[in-house]
Amino acid sequence: MPRPPRRSTRRTPRRAVRFALLALLLAAVGPATGLGPVAPLAVQAPPDRPAGPVGTNTDTDSDTATGTGTGTDGTNPETSTPTGRTTAVPTTAPSAASLRLAGRRIVYSYPGDTPPPELLDTVRAGRAAGVILFKENASSPEQLRLAVQQLKTAAQESPSGAPLLLMTDQEGGKVRRLPGAPVHSARQTGAAADPAGDAARSGAGAAGTLADAGLNVNLAPVLDVFDAPDNFIDHFERSYGGKPEVVAELGTAFLAAQQQSGVAATAKHFPGLGAAAREENTDERPVVLPVPLAELRARGEEPYRAAIAGGVRLVMASWAVYPALDADRPAGLSSAVVQGELRRRLGFRGVTVTDALEAGALAAFGDTGDRAVAAARAGMDLLLCSARDIQQGDAAAAALAAALDSGHLDAGEFSGAVGRVDTLRTSLGRP
């Protein structure tokens, strides 16, 4: 897929940069503007924020062996990988209206136990869809509740007042950001005397843990069907089993019980990481899974059919490459996978969410902005910026907005993605 045209690297004097920053901030807090052609502002974009502490893992959902690490989805719970510095915003400022729209597709993250002022300002301006929380953001239950309340209050003060998507990874077993339920891993649930009952209790327990902390989205359950014992997904006990019908039944029981308690569920990692070998970690490196199409659909995709029928609210795409569907792009950057398989073939109408944009599997696909635009063009609604660096989210939003202004992203499709995200946010209640 061709990349966006290279952006100018021309520098501007400090006084012009300060003026540009002020102009953008004033525009961002103004009244919301509907989607449509908007003339770009005749100012320069603000300079990069100083790079804050960056998370040491990539992706969104795994933890250390004790369940308290800071890794993200797809991450080996026992390892960590550096993320590096994130991308600068474009030097040509996108329109204020497009920045607001773009922000409504971004999930931010932050370092430490207190939401930084710049993130709260972004939320107040209506330029964030959500925030993902990690172990490092939760030094104690009391501290986490205070941080979540700060984020909710900022959202309430935004132009729309829509609640944020406040999410984490609470799969169970080794992959838990917060102490508490579900205690059983997916593997333990699959081996239980009453697997379906255990899955439902785990889903309800996950909802209780998140709701007590003020969160409303869980990046679970994992629907990967492992094809070899002790491979990547089975080693960390994240799969319900090696039979698609079992994974379908138990994953659906988990998500249904969780969503009945008001916490949205996320099925992952479409179209399945069950064929990944022990060392094939998309957080760290590119992964190619040459599974034949018939097998991919019969095993990898089958649990998603059940989850969609069960009303799952979000689906996360894998960062692996599946040559049977698209030989060149990871699933989350492929319209053949997202639009062709997930939307048209399986009929999913909910919100699509990327895995972490900083993942090592995307090393060949440019910087944060390039990846964000490629994911949006493929059909991903929400972009997960989980490097614990506010600048990463800003860079993704600025790139989306610039691509929208230039026509590089289709305005109708952009509006549809924002609408799906907004509908999900509104359905999860007011802050």
ZALUMFI-973374 format. One line per field, with one value per residue (C-alpha): residue number from 1; residue in one letter; x, y, z. Coordinates in steps of 0.25 Angstrom, whole numbers, plus 5000, padded with zeros to 4 digits. Example, Ala and Ser with C-alpha at 12.3 -4.5 7.8 and 13.67 -1.06 7.14 Angstrom:
<rs>
i: 1,2 .
aa: A,S .
u: 5049,5055 .
v: 4982,4996 .
w: 5031,5029 .
</rs>
This chain:
<rs>
i: 1,2,3,4,5,6,7,8,9,10,11,12,13,14,15,16,17,18,19,20,21,22,23,24,25,26,27,28,29,30,31,32,33,34,35,36,37,38,39,40,41,42,43,44,45,46,47,48,49,50,51,52,53,54,55,56,57,58,59,60,61,62,63,64,65,66,67,68,69,70,71,72,73,74,75,76,77,78,79,80,81,82,83,84,85,86,87,88,89,90,91,92,93,94,95,96,97,98,99,100,101,102,103,104,105,106,107,108,109,110,111,112,113,114,115,116,117,118,119,120,121,122,123,124,125,126,127,128,129,130,131,132,133,134,135,136,137,138,139,140,141,142,143,144,145,146,147,148,149,150,151,152,153,154,155,156,157,158,159,160,161,162,163,164,165,166,167,168,169,170,171,172,173,174,175,176,177,178,179,180,181,182,183,184,185,186,187,188,189,190,191,192,193,194,195,196,197,198,199,200,201,202,203,204,205,206,207,208,209,210,211,212,213,214,215,216,217,218,219,220,221,222,223,224,225,226,227,228,229,230,231,232,233,234,235,236,237,238,239,240,241,242,243,244,245,246,247,248,249,250,251,252,253,254,255,256,257,258,259,260,261,262,263,264,265,266,267,268,269,270,271,272,273,274,275,276,277,278,279,280,281,282,283,284,285,286,287,288,289,290,291,292,293,294,295,296,297,298,299,300,301,302,303,304,305,306,307,308,309,310,311,312,313,314,315,316,317,318,319,320,321,322,323,324,325,326,327,328,329,330,331,332,333,334,335,336,337,338,339,340,341,342,343,344,345,346,347,348,349,350,351,352,353,354,355,356,357,358,359,360,361,362,363,364,365,366,367,368,369,370,371,372,373,374,375,376,377,378,379,380,381,382,383,384,385,386,387,388,389,390,391,392,393,394,395,396,397,398,399,400,401,402,403,404,405,406,407,408,409,410,411,412,413,414,415,416,417,418,419,420,421,422,423,424,425,426,427,428,429,430,431 .
aa: M,P,R,P,P,R,R,S,T,R,R,T,P,R,R,A,V,R,F,A,L,L,A,L,L,L,A,A,V,G,P,A,T,G,L,G,P,V,A,P,L,A,V,Q,A,P,P,D,R,P,A,G,P,V,G,T,N,T,D,T,D,S,D,T,A,T,G,T,G,T,G,T,D,G,T,N,P,E,T,S,T,P,T,G,R,T,T,A,V,P,T,T,A,P,S,A,A,S,L,R,L,A,G,R,R,I,V,Y,S,Y,P,G,D,T,P,P,P,E,L,L,D,T,V,R,A,G,R,A,A,G,V,I,L,F,K,E,N,A,S,S,P,E,Q,L,R,L,A,V,Q,Q,L,K,T,A,A,Q,E,S,P,S,G,A,P,L,L,L,M,T,D,Q,E,G,G,K,V,R,R,L,P,G,A,P,V,H,S,A,R,Q,T,G,A,A,A,D,P,A,G,D,A,A,R,S,G,A,G,A,A,G,T,L,A,D,A,G,L,N,V,N,L,A,P,V,L,D,V,F,D,A,P,D,N,F,I,D,H,F,E,R,S,Y,G,G,K,P,E,V,V,A,E,L,G,T,A,F,L,A,A,Q,Q,Q,S,G,V,A,A,T,A,K,H,F,P,G,L,G,A,A,A,R,E,E,N,T,D,E,R,P,V,V,L,P,V,P,L,A,E,L,R,A,R,G,E,E,P,Y,R,A,A,I,A,G,G,V,R,L,V,M,A,S,W,A,V,Y,P,A,L,D,A,D,R,P,A,G,L,S,S,A,V,V,Q,G,E,L,R,R,R,L,G,F,R,G,V,T,V,T,D,A,L,E,A,G,A,L,A,A,F,G,D,T,G,D,R,A,V,A,A,A,R,A,G,M,D,L,L,L,C,S,A,R,D,I,Q,Q,G,D,A,A,A,A,A,L,A,A,A,L,D,S,G,H,L,D,A,G,E,F,S,G,A,V,G,R,V,D,T,L,R,T,S,L,G,R,P .
u: 5000,5006,5009,5005,5013,5025,5023,5031,5042,5044,5046,5040,5044,5040,5031,5023,5023,5017,5007,5003,5001,4992,4984,4982,4978,4968,4962,4962,4953,4943,4930,4930,4929,4923,4931,4933,4943,4950,4961,4974,4979,4990,4999,5010,5007,5013,5027,5028,5025,5038,5038,5032,5035,5032,5026,5036,5027,5018,5004,4992,4989,4999,5006,5018,5017,5011,5000,5005,5015,5013,5013,5002,4994,5001,5013,5021,5017,5032,5039,5039,5043,5047,5037,5046,5042,5029,5026,5026,5013,5013,5019,5006,4995,4982,4969,4964,4951,4959,4967,4955,4950,4963,4964,4951,4958,4970,4973,4983,4992,5001,5013,5012,5000,4995,4989,4998,4991,4993,4985,4974,4974,4973,4961,4954,4956,4948,4961,4962,4953,4959,4970,4977,4982,4994,4999,5008,4996,4990,4999,4987,4972,4970,4980,4974,4960,4965,4972,4960,4951,4961,4959,4944,4943,4951,4942,4930,4935,4938,4928,4920,4922,4922,4929,4943,4946,4954,4960,4971,4974,4967,4967,4970,4982,4995,4989,4982,4985,4977,4977,4965,4956,4956,4967,4966,4973,4967,4974,4969,4955,4956,4960,4950,4939,4929,4936,4924,4920,4934,4935,4923,4927,4941,4934,4925,4937,4945,4933,4933,4948,4947,4934,4940,4951,4943,4946,4937,4944,4952,4962,4957,4954,4965,4958,4971,4970,4984,4989,5001,5002,5012,5012,5012,4997,4996,5009,5003,4990,4982,4975,4962,4967,4970,4956,4949,4936,4941,4947,4935,4926,4935,4939,4924,4920,4931,4928,4913,4914,4923,4915,4902,4909,4912,4926,4929,4937,4947,4950,4964,4973,4966,4967,4974,4988,4987,4997,5008,5020,5026,5035,5026,5023,5017,5021,5035,5036,5029,5021,5016,5005,5004,4991,4983,4970,4961,4967,4968,4953,4950,4958,4964,4951,4940,4940,4938,4925,4920,4925,4918,4905,4907,4908,4922,4925,4939,4949,4964,4972,4985,4998,5002,5002,4993,4997,4984,4977,4988,5002,5008,5001,4998,4983,4981,4986,4979,4966,4964,4965,4957,4947,4946,4947,4942,4932,4926,4929,4925,4916,4923,4916,4923,4936,4950,4962,4977,4987,4998,5003,5017,5018,5031,5023,5020,5035,5034,5022,5027,5025,5014,5006,5009,5003,4991,4987,4989,4981,4970,4970,4969,4956,4961,4952,4960,4976,4983,4994,5000,5014,5011,5015,5005,5012,5009,4994,4996,5005,4994,4983,4991,4994,4979,4975,4985,4981,4966,4969,4977,4967,4976,4966,4951,4942,4930,4938,4945,4931,4926,4937,4935,4921,4923,4933,4923,4912,4920,4924,4910,4904,4914,4908,4911,4924 .
v: 5000,5014,5023,5037,5048,5051,5063,5076,5076,5091,5098,5110,5121,5119,5131,5125,5112,5118,5125,5112,5105,5116,5116,5101,5100,5111,5104,5091,5096,5103,5097,5083,5084,5073,5065,5072,5080,5090,5099,5096,5106,5116,5112,5103,5090,5091,5085,5071,5069,5065,5050,5045,5031,5021,5007,4995,4986,4987,4983,4982,4970,4961,4962,4957,4942,4948,4956,4969,4973,4985,4977,4979,4971,4959,4961,4950,4952,4949,4958,4973,4980,4995,5004,5015,5030,5032,5041,5056,5063,5068,5081,5086,5087,5079,5087,5088,5080,5069,5068,5067,5056,5048,5049,5042,5030,5030,5022,5028,5023,5030,5027,5026,5027,5041,5045,5056,5070,5070,5057,5063,5075,5066,5059,5072,5077,5065,5059,5045,5033,5026,5022,5009,5006,4997,4992,5004,5013,5006,5007,5004,5003,5016,5023,5016,5021,5035,5035,5029,5040,5051,5045,5044,5058,5063,5055,5061,5075,5072,5078,5065,5060,5046,5036,5031,5017,5013,4999,4989,4974,4966,4952,4944,4935,4941,4953,4962,4977,4978,4969,4961,4953,4945,4936,4925,4925,4922,4908,4905,4909,4899,4888,4891,4881,4891,4899,4908,4911,4915,4923,4931,4933,4938,4948,4953,4954,4962,4971,4973,4976,4986,4993,4994,5002,5010,5004,5000,4992,4979,4975,4960,4949,4943,4934,4928,4913,4907,4896,4891,4890,4900,4909,4924,4925,4912,4914,4926,4919,4929,4919,4911,4900,4893,4891,4903,4899,4899,4913,4918,4913,4917,4931,4934,4930,4939,4951,4950,4949,4961,4970,4967,4974,4987,4984,4983,4971,4970,4957,4956,4954,4953,4944,4936,4934,4920,4915,4924,4916,4919,4930,4937,4949,4961,4970,4967,4964,4961,4948,4941,4930,4922,4915,4910,4918,4907,4904,4918,4920,4906,4908,4922,4930,4920,4926,4940,4935,4931,4943,4953,4945,4947,4962,4965,4980,4980,4972,4973,4970,4962,4968,4955,4953,4943,4940,4933,4946,4957,4953,4967,4973,4969,4967,4980,4988,4979,4983,4969,4964,4975,4979,4966,4955,4962,4972,4966,4951,4950,4962,4969,4983,4987,4994,4989,4992,4991,4984,4993,5003,5002,4987,4981,4974,4988,4992,4992,5000,5014,5023,5025,5034,5024,5012,5020,5024,5010,5004,5014,5012,4997,4999,5000,5009,5011,5012,5007,5016,5008,5013,5021,5033,5044,5049,5035,5038,5052,5047,5037,5047,5058,5048,5044,5058,5062,5050,5053,5068,5063,5053,5042,5036,5035,5045,5036,5024,5033,5038,5024,5020,5032,5028,5014,5018,5029,5020,5010,5021,5027,5013,5010,5021,5035,5038 .
w: 5000,4996,5008,5009,5002,5010,5019,5019,5030,5029,5043,5048,5057,5072,5072,5060,5067,5080,5072,5065,5078,5084,5071,5071,5086,5084,5072,5079,5090,5081,5077,5070,5055,5046,5037,5023,5015,5024,5020,5027,5037,5032,5044,5047,5056,5070,5073,5079,5093,5101,5100,5114,5120,5110,5113,5112,5104,5092,5089,5099,5107,5114,5127,5135,5140,5153,5145,5149,5137,5128,5115,5104,5095,5089,5098,5104,5119,5122,5113,5110,5097,5096,5088,5084,5082,5075,5063,5062,5058,5043,5041,5033,5043,5040,5042,5056,5052,5046,5059,5067,5058,5058,5073,5075,5069,5078,5091,5099,5110,5120,5129,5144,5154,5150,5137,5132,5130,5115,5114,5123,5114,5101,5108,5111,5097,5092,5085,5091,5090,5102,5111,5113,5127,5131,5144,5145,5146,5158,5170,5179,5177,5183,5174,5162,5165,5167,5154,5147,5153,5148,5134,5135,5140,5128,5119,5125,5123,5108,5097,5096,5110,5105,5114,5111,5107,5119,5117,5121,5119,5129,5123,5135,5140,5136,5129,5138,5140,5153,5165,5166,5157,5148,5155,5145,5132,5119,5119,5134,5129,5118,5127,5138,5142,5137,5126,5121,5136,5139,5127,5130,5145,5140,5130,5142,5151,5141,5139,5154,5155,5144,5149,5163,5157,5148,5135,5124,5114,5115,5104,5106,5103,5095,5084,5078,5076,5078,5068,5076,5091,5098,5086,5087,5091,5099,5107,5115,5117,5108,5100,5104,5095,5082,5077,5070,5076,5090,5089,5082,5094,5105,5099,5096,5111,5116,5108,5110,5125,5125,5116,5124,5135,5126,5122,5107,5103,5092,5084,5080,5072,5058,5050,5061,5066,5069,5059,5064,5069,5083,5079,5069,5077,5069,5080,5076,5061,5049,5049,5037,5038,5025,5029,5017,5015,5018,5031,5035,5033,5040,5052,5054,5050,5055,5069,5064,5057,5070,5077,5067,5068,5083,5082,5085,5084,5079,5071,5071,5059,5060,5055,5048,5033,5027,5013,5010,5012,5009,5007,5009,5021,5035,5038,5045,5033,5022,5017,5011,5026,5033,5022,5014,5025,5038,5032,5020,5022,5037,5037,5049,5051,5064,5067,5062,5070,5066,5075,5080,5069,5074,5072,5066,5055,5049,5048,5032,5032,5035,5048,5057,5047,5035,5043,5048,5034,5029,5040,5038,5023,5025,5033,5048,5056,5069,5069,5081,5085,5097,5098,5111,5103,5101,5089,5082,5082,5078,5066,5062,5063,5055,5044,5043,5042,5031,5023,5024,5020,5008,5004,5007,5016,5011,5018,5018,5024,5034,5039,5040,5048,5058,5058,5063,5073,5078,5079,5087,5097,5099,5101,5113,5121,5125,5134 .
</rs>
